[in-house]
Amino acid sequence: MPGTLYLIPTPLAETPLEQVLPEATRNIAARLATYIVERPKTARAFLKRIGTDIPLRELTLLELNEHTPAETLSELLAPLLAGADVGLISEAGCPAIADPGADLVRLAHRHGIPVRPLVGPSSILLALMASGLVGQRFMFHGYLPVKADERARALRDLETRAERDDASQIFIETPYRNQAMLDAIRATCRPDTRLAVARDLTGTGERIASARLDAWPTDMELGGQPCVFLLWRGGPG
């Protein structure tokens, strides 16, 4: 029988683990001997905080990131096919959501390997929950283009989709470009478009603002902290 692939969430910020990860999630993460991770250094730091049953130096950490060749994915399944349980760890938040782990999960299903997602924080869902924007229909787009003209076209397209589909449009940006993204949204989108920004979710700098662009709070500072952006064209007032 194959082992189980556990999808282990990690904190979004430097938050006490008990505030964002249930005890059951921490217990499963602590007992495994093999993990598939984006970066071994950050994975070890997380596992040290968890307090693994097996000494850190004896753990097996296999790398999976955006540079992993697709043809080598099957090699990562070897421990699972041999009967060992394995944990999949993302850099932050939930594995396989805006994360290269999705390809591995799909391959695990193809080989009949049980996949078990564990409870933990998702910045996308937390931002949507707190935004006041429509939660029945939404789409996550990852990163928008960096070049100003391409970014403006992408924002206009998202605004069109938000109105046409009555759906929240969600995206993220590299923290040091947050302010440029906010400036581009305010310059490109219509005044009555609704924008929500969730900053440093679950962290000490957490703040969530949600308003029409013509009423956007002038004191909303994004700084270099992780942010999730949401656009919508519905709702009264």
QUILINZI-V87495 format. One record per residue. RES is the residue in three letters. SS is DSSP state (hx for helix, st for strand, lp for the rest). PSI is psi in whole degrees, 0 to 359 (none if undefined). OMEGA is omega in degrees with one decimal (NA if undefined). Layout:
BEGIN
res	ss	psi	omega
RES	SS	PSI	OMEGA
RES	SS	PSI	OMEGA
END
This chain:
BEGIN
res	ss	psi	omega
MET	lp	137	177.3
PRO	lp	161	173.7
GLY	lp	181	179.7
THR	st	137	173.9
LEU	st	111	179.8
TYR	st	129	177.7
LEU	st	107	-169.7
ILE	st	113	176.6
PRO	lp	155	175.7
THR	st	160	-178.0
PRO	lp	153	175.9
LEU	lp	340	-176.8
ALA	lp	180	178.5
GLU	lp	70	-176.6
THR	lp	142	174.3
PRO	lp	132	-173.1
LEU	hx	323	-176.8
GLU	hx	344	178.9
GLN	hx	339	-174.0
VAL	hx	344	180.0
LEU	lp	122	178.2
PRO	lp	157	-179.5
GLU	hx	321	-179.4
ALA	hx	320	177.4
THR	hx	315	-178.8
ARG	hx	322	-178.9
ASN	hx	318	178.6
ILE	hx	316	179.6
ALA	hx	326	-175.4
ALA	hx	335	-171.9
ARG	hx	351	-175.2
LEU	lp	156	178.2
ALA	lp	343	-176.5
THR	st	136	-179.5
TYR	st	148	171.8
ILE	st	122	-167.6
VAL	st	159	174.9
GLU	lp	313	-179.8
ARG	lp	119	-177.9
PRO	hx	323	-176.3
LYS	hx	310	-179.1
THR	hx	328	177.6
ALA	hx	318	178.5
ARG	hx	320	179.1
ALA	hx	319	177.9
PHE	hx	315	-178.3
LEU	hx	329	175.3
LYS	hx	320	177.9
ARG	hx	322	178.7
ILE	hx	318	-175.2
GLY	lp	79	-174.5
THR	lp	150	177.2
ASP	lp	330	179.8
ILE	lp	138	178.7
PRO	lp	143	-176.3
LEU	hx	319	-175.7
ARG	hx	343	-178.8
GLU	hx	357	179.5
LEU	lp	152	174.1
THR	st	121	178.4
LEU	st	115	178.4
LEU	st	136	-174.8
GLU	st	138	171.7
LEU	lp	113	178.0
ASN	lp	190	-175.5
GLU	lp	347	-180.0
HIS	lp	356	-178.7
THR	lp	122	178.7
PRO	lp	139	-178.3
ALA	hx	327	-176.1
GLU	hx	348	179.4
THR	hx	358	-178.5
LEU	hx	321	-176.9
SER	hx	333	178.6
GLU	hx	330	-179.6
LEU	hx	342	179.8
LEU	lp	351	-173.9
ALA	hx	312	179.1
PRO	hx	322	180.0
LEU	hx	316	-180.0
LEU	hx	337	177.2
ALA	lp	357	175.1
GLY	lp	0	-178.4
ALA	lp	143	171.1
ASP	lp	143	-176.2
VAL	st	143	175.9
GLY	st	135	174.6
LEU	st	122	-174.8
ILE	st	127	174.9
SER	lp	170	177.2
GLU	lp	320	178.1
ALA	lp	136	178.5
GLY	st	212	-171.4
CYS	lp	130	177.2
PRO	lp	149	175.0
ALA	lp	4	172.9
ILE	lp	112	-172.9
ALA	lp	48	-167.1
ASP	lp	143	-178.6
PRO	lp	349	179.9
GLY	hx	341	-178.4
ALA	hx	322	179.9
ASP	hx	320	179.6
LEU	hx	320	179.4
VAL	hx	317	178.7
ARG	hx	319	179.2
LEU	hx	324	177.6
ALA	hx	317	178.0
HIS	hx	320	-178.8
ARG	hx	328	-178.9
HIS	lp	8	177.6
GLY	lp	23	-179.9
ILE	lp	127	177.9
PRO	st	138	178.3
VAL	st	127	-178.6
ARG	st	110	176.0
PRO	st	136	178.8
LEU	lp	157	-174.5
VAL	lp	135	177.0
GLY	lp	182	-171.8
PRO	lp	138	171.6
SER	lp	117	-178.0
SER	hx	326	-178.2
ILE	hx	310	-177.8
LEU	hx	322	178.0
LEU	hx	318	178.8
ALA	hx	317	179.5
LEU	hx	317	178.8
MET	hx	319	-173.5
ALA	hx	358	-171.9
SER	hx	330	-171.5
GLY	lp	1	176.5
LEU	lp	168	-175.4
VAL	lp	130	-178.9
GLY	lp	354	-179.7
GLN	lp	332	-178.5
ARG	lp	122	179.0
PHE	st	159	179.1
MET	st	136	177.6
PHE	st	130	-173.6
HIS	st	1	-177.7
GLY	st	225	-179.4
TYR	st	142	173.5
LEU	lp	166	179.8
PRO	lp	152	-179.3
VAL	lp	320	-177.8
LYS	lp	139	-171.0
ALA	hx	315	-176.8
ASP	hx	320	178.3
GLU	hx	323	177.7
ARG	hx	318	179.0
ALA	hx	318	178.1
ARG	hx	319	179.5
ALA	hx	319	179.4
LEU	hx	319	177.5
ARG	hx	323	177.8
ASP	hx	317	178.8
LEU	hx	321	178.7
GLU	hx	320	177.6
THR	hx	316	178.7
ARG	hx	319	-179.1
ALA	hx	320	-179.4
GLU	hx	314	-176.7
ARG	hx	317	-174.6
ASP	hx	357	-173.6
ASP	lp	54	-174.2
ALA	lp	142	175.4
SER	st	136	178.7
GLN	st	121	-171.5
ILE	st	138	177.7
PHE	st	169	-178.8
ILE	st	171	178.2
GLU	lp	154	172.6
THR	lp	133	-172.1
PRO	hx	320	-176.1
TYR	hx	350	176.0
ARG	hx	9	-177.8
ASN	hx	312	-175.8
GLN	hx	321	177.1
ALA	hx	322	177.2
MET	hx	315	179.0
LEU	hx	317	178.4
ASP	hx	319	-179.6
ALA	hx	320	178.4
ILE	hx	314	-177.0
ARG	hx	330	-179.9
ALA	hx	336	-171.4
THR	hx	318	-171.8
CYS	lp	162	-177.1
ARG	lp	151	-176.4
PRO	lp	330	-177.7
ASP	lp	8	172.4
THR	lp	140	179.5
ARG	st	133	177.1
LEU	st	137	169.9
ALA	st	140	176.2
VAL	st	126	177.3
ALA	st	116	-175.0
ARG	st	133	172.9
ASP	lp	53	-177.5
LEU	lp	133	-177.7
THR	lp	0	-179.9
GLY	lp	179	-178.8
THR	lp	337	179.3
GLY	lp	19	-176.6
GLU	lp	131	170.6
ARG	st	140	-179.9
ILE	st	122	177.3
ALA	st	142	-179.9
SER	st	119	-177.0
ALA	st	164	168.1
ARG	st	152	-177.7
LEU	hx	329	179.3
ASP	hx	358	175.7
ALA	hx	24	-175.3
TRP	lp	133	-178.1
PRO	lp	128	-176.2
THR	lp	347	-177.9
ASP	lp	11	179.8
MET	lp	103	179.7
GLU	lp	129	-177.9
LEU	lp	328	177.7
GLY	lp	212	-179.7
GLY	lp	28	-177.7
GLN	lp	152	179.4
PRO	lp	138	179.9
CYS	st	149	169.9
VAL	st	132	-178.8
PHE	st	141	178.7
LEU	st	137	177.1
LEU	st	145	176.4
TRP	st	155	-177.8
ARG	lp	16	-176.0
GLY	lp	186	174.7
GLY	lp	147	-179.8
PRO	lp	153	171.4
GLY	lp	none	NA
END
